[in-house]
Amino acid sequence: MSKAIQAVRGMNDLLPDVVERWQQIEIAAREVLQAYGYREIRLPVVEKSELFARAVGDTTDIVEKEMYSFEDRSGEHLTLRPEGTAGCVRAGIENGFLHNQIQRLWYAGPMFRHERPQKGRYRQFHQIGVETFGIESPDLDAELLLMCARLWRALGLTDIKLELNSLGTQECRATYRRVLLGYFDARRDRLDEDSLRRLDKNPLRILDSKNPAMQELVAAAPSLLDHLDEASRAHFERLQEYLQAAGVEFAINPRLVRGLDYYTRTVFEWTTAKLGAQAAVCAGGRYDGLVEQLGGKPTFAAGFAMGMERLVELLLQRGDAYQAAKPQVYLAMLGAPAEKHGLVLAEQLRDAGLRIECNNGGGSLKTQLKRADKSGARLALLLGEAEMNNASITIKDLRAGDTQQSVAQTALTDLLKLKFAMGNRS
């Protein structure tokens, strides 16, 4: 026997019991996003490699080491998307819906990075992304954070903390870059290999180092907040005032720079202490220069992405029960005439808005009732020779003392709709 083929390392199957938690997050996120006026956009998984080199930054770890890139049969250099913002901006420019317009968009789907797989970090991972275009003022930044906070409440997640920073404009960042370059260059002998590589290309990336041996040196580095221009400082202060007025707690983290080069002014992360090294569950900020950088007209923009795997892990750790939508009724059918009639009857019940699972493949009554119980349905409908002869059906309550009753098939739909009335559709 040949050896069974396994999944690619870092690209995991999502089995039904876990998918129910994914659905819980997706449903809650959709409701929250719609409440704020956001519309869904669906984007290709594959983009031209140039898009990410120009948008994310060719000195970032993502572009240098992590992208899944290949040359297709036409000789084009393509990449499985490592993040969603660049593709969303590309779509906006290509389809002409960004310039002089306000757009509130969201998307969901898989992203790909060739990283070392570990808990909370996979090579195929999933994000819900939110992008807003055409608004410069910090009230938008605040609303994005309020939207996140509302989603955490909807999911019952309480151990997520907000960290904020401002990166300022490209101009004040250039000034800070020179200061930072001087600081790290004078301490070159204490830099690790990654930091030495980043020193001349982008010293700000050294602040994002995860090497414990670098943390003391990074903590003592000059702060970007001391080099903000007046407009960026005012923007950041107003954002804090909005959050304080709304009762959103936050901490200023002057070392927060994010791992992508397109950010300007506000950057943020929502973090938790419950996932070990993978602390960030949601992150984002402003990227006011990205649309122009990718060939569009100057457009203000801000957004964030949340990691689905990490949010699911938080829900699983909490351990509370989540009731996914199971069938309300299981239809057991005994004999070929009952099977033929039962399939038609089930369609009529579904037309009435009920969730029906039919027994397929035959089996004894005992076997079918075991399947009914396993399905999670509250009621079993029994359709056999006797019921076919008198146009009735037997209703068996699987969750309340094994009681049962016989009713006319013509009365079944109204009876079931009453039993599963709105507000009690379990």
N, C-alpha and C positions, 0 to 999 in steps of 0.2 A: 504494500500500500504506500502511495506517495505521501510525503509529509504535507500536512495541511498548511495552506498559505495564511500568514498572519497579517494584521494591520501594520502599516508603516509606523515606525517608531515616532511617538509624539503626536500621532493622529488617531484619536480614540473613537470607538463606537459609543454612541449614546443610547443606552438601553431604555425600554419603556418606563421603568420605575423612576429613572433619573430624568427622562424627558418630561415627565409630569411636573417636576420642579422648574424646568426650563419654561414650560408653558405658563406656569404661575408668574414668572418674571415677565415674560413676553406680554401676557394679558394686562398685567399691572402697568407696564411701561407704555403700552399702546394707549391705555385709558388716560394716563397722566399726560403724555405728549399731545394727545388730541385736545385735552382740556386747556392747553396753552397755545393752540392754534397751529401745531406742527403737522405737516403732511409727509407721507412716506415716499421715498424715492428708492428705486432698485437699480443697482450698479453692477457692471461686469466684475467678475472675479479676476480676470486677466487684463492687465493694462500694459502699455509700452513702458519698457524699463526706464526710459528717459524721464518719464513723469515723476518717478520717485526720486531719482537723482537730483532733479531740479527742485522738487518740493520739500522732501524730507531733509536733504542735505547730504552731499557726497562724502562728508567726513563722519557721519553718524554710524553707529554700530549696525543699524538696520541696513543701510546701503552697502557698507563695506564688507559685512560678514554674514548677514542673516537672510537676504532675499533669495527666494526660489526663482531664478532667472534661467531662461533658455532661448535658443534660437529656433523659430518654427521653420516649416518647410519653405516658406517664402523668404527666409533670411531676415525676418523681423526679430528684434530683441524684445522679448516679452517677460513679464514678471507676474507671478501670483501676488495679489495685493497684500502688502504687509500692514497696511492701515487704510482707513476709508476716506479721510479728508481730501487727499489729493485727487482721488477719483471723482468725488462729489464736485470739487471745484472744476475739474476738467469737463464734467458733464454740463455744469452751469455755463461755462464759457462756450462750449461747442453748441449748446442748444439755445443760447442767448437769453437766459432768464435771470441774469445777475445784475447787469448794469442798470443803475438808477431804479432798482427794485428792492423791496424787502422780501426775503424768502426765509421761511422757517421749515427746515427739512429734517427728516430722520431716516435711518436705514438700519438694517440688521443683517448679519451674515458672517461667514468664515473669513479669517485673515490667516496669513502664512508667514512664519519666520523660522529659520533654521537655527533654533536655540537648543541648549541642553535641556531636555525635558525634565521637569520636576513638578511637584504638586502645585497647581495653580499656574503653570507655565507650560504650554504645549506648542508643537510646531504647526498644528492647525488649531486655532482658537477662534472664539466667536465674540463679536462686539455688537452692542447697540450704539450707534453714533448719532449725534445731533449736531447740525450745522445751521448757523443763522447768518444771513448776509444783508448788508445795507444799513446797519445800525452802529453808530460810533459810541454812544453814551454808555456810561457804566451801569445804568439801570438794566441794560440787557445782560451784562455779566452777572448782576445780582439775580435776575430772573432765572438764568440758567442754573445757578446754585440753589435757588428756591425749588426749582423743578426736581433737582436731584434729591433734595431733602424730603420733598413730598413722596417721591418713589420709595425712599428708605422707610418712611412711615407706613406706606401702603403694604410693604413687604414685612413690616414688623422688625426691621433691622435697627438696632439701637447703638451698636458698638462701632460706628463709622464716624471718623473725625475729619474735619476739613482743614487743609493747609493751603495758604495763599502766598503768592509772591507777585512782584511785577518785574518784567524784564525791560520795560521802557521801550523806546523807539530804536530803530536800527542805528541812529546817530549816537544816542547816549550809550548804546551797547558797544559801539566802536570805541568810544572813549574808555569805557570800563574794561574792554578787552586789552587795551594797552597797559592799564594799571595791573590787571590780573596776570598778563604775560610777564611783566617785570617781577611780580611777587613769586610766581612759580619758577621762573628762570633762575632767580637767585637761590632757589632751593632745589635745583635740578637733581642733586644727588639723593634726594628723598622721594623722588617720583618713581612710581612703578612703570612697567613697560607700556601699558595702555596710556598712562598720563603723558609719558614722554612723546608718544606718537601724536597725541592730541595737542601738545603744547604749542606748536607752531601753526597747526591747522585751525584749531578752535579751542582755546584754553578754557572757555566756559564749560565745555563738556567734562573737564576735570572735576568740576563741582558735583557732577552726577556720578562720581566714582562710587562703586559698592565695595571696594576693597577696605576692610577694617583698618589696615595699616595706614591708609591715607586719610582717615577721618579727622585726626587731630590737625593735620596740615590744612585740610579743606575748611575746617571750622574756623581757623585763624585767618583765612583769606579775606581780603577787602570785600565789603558787601556792595552788591549792585544797587541796593536801595539808597546808598549814599551818593550814587552817581546818576540818579534819575533826573530828567529834565522837568521843568515846572509843570508842563501839561500832563506828563505821565504820573507825576506825584499827586496832582490834583485828582486825576482819574482814579488812582488807587485809593486815595482817602475817601472819595465819594462812595466807592464800592463798599468800603468798610462801614460807612455810615448807613447805607441801605441794609446791609446784612444785620447790623446791630439793631436797627429799627424793626426788622422782621424777626428778631430773636434767633438768628442762626449763629451758632458758636463757631469760631474759627481761630486758628493760630497762624501767625506770620512765620514763614520759613524762608529766610533769605538765601538758602542754598538750593531751593527748588528751581530747577531750570528746565525740566522735561527733556526727553531724549530726541526731540525733533527740532530742526533749526528754524522752522517757519513761525514759531511763536513770537508775539510782541505783547508788551504791556502785561495784562493779567494772565497768570498761569495758576492752576490749582490742582490739587489731588485730594480725593476722599480715600482715607486709609483706615485699615483695621489692624489690630494686634493679634487677630485670630488665625491668620494665614501664614505665619512665619515670615520668610524673606519676601514673599509676594504680598506686600502690604497694600498696594494701591488697587482699589476696586473700580475707580472711576477717575478720569483725569482729562484736563483740557485747558482751554484758555483762548486768548485772542490771536488771530493771525491776519492782521490787517493788510499785510503786504503780499500775501500768497497769490491772490487772484491776478494781480498785475505781474507777479513773478512768473506765472504760468501763461502769460500772454493776453490776459483780459484787461479791462479798464480798472483803475483803482477802485477797490470795493472793501468796505469795512466788513470784518467777519469774525465770528467766535463760535466755539463749539466744544464738545467733549465726547469721549467714548467710554463706555463701561464694559468691563470684562464679564461675560456671562458665566464662564467656568468658576470664577471666584465668587460671584454672587450666589451661584448654585451651592457651592461648598459652604458658604455661610448659612444658607437655609438648611442644608443637611446636618451641619454641626448643631444647629438649634434643636433639631430632632422632633419638632412638633408635627402633627399629622397634617397632611394636605390632601383634601378630597378632590381628586381630578374627576372630570366628567365621565362617569361610568354609565353603562346601559341602565335604564330604569326598569326595563322588562326583558326577561329571557323567554323566548318562545320555544317550548319543547313540542316536537311533532312526532307522532308514532304512526308509521305506515305511509305508503306512497301517496294515497289520496290526501292525507293530512299534510304531508310535505308540500304537495302541489298547491293546496288551498292556503296553507300557512304563509308561504312566500308572498302571495297576493295580499293576505290580511296584514302582514307586517308592513307592506308598502303603504297601505291605507293608514295605519297607525303613525308611520313616519310623516305622512302628509299632514297629520294633526299636530306635529311638533314633538312627538315622543321619541326617545332613544330606545331602539329595539335591537337586541341581538338574537339572531335565529340560531337554532341548533342545526348544524350542517354535518352530514356524514352519518346520520342514523344513530343507533344505539338504544339500549333498553331505557325504560323510564328512570330507573335508578341512576344509570350513567348520565342521562341528560340532566337530571336534577343536581348531580354533583357539579356538572359544568355550569349550571345556572348559579349555584352558590359561589363557585369560583369567579364568575364574571363580575360579582359585586352588585348585581341587580337586586332591587328590593322585592320584585314580584316575578313569579314564573307563571307563564300561561301554558296550560296543558291542552293539547289538541290531539285527540285520538279518535278511534272508530266511534265510540259512544257520542262524543261531542259532534262529530261530523254528521251522525244520524239525526240528531235533534237540534242542529244549528246553534249549539251552545259552546262555551269554553270555560274551562276551570281556571280560576285565579288562585294561586298559592302564594301566601305571604312568607317569604324566606327569612324575614327579620323580626317576625312577631309571633312566636309560638307555633309556627308551622300551620297556621289556620288556612282554610281554603273555602271558596264558594264557587258556585256555578252560575253563570249569567248568559243571557242571550248574546250572540255575536253582534246583533244590531245595536245593543246597548253598550258594547265594550268601549268604544272610543270615548263616549261622553263620561263613562265611569272612570276610565284611566285619566282623562284630562282633569277630572275633579280630584282624584287622588294625588296627582302631581301638579296641582294648581301653582300658578306663579308665586314665588316666594318660598315654595317648599318642593323644589324640583329635584330632590335627592333620590 
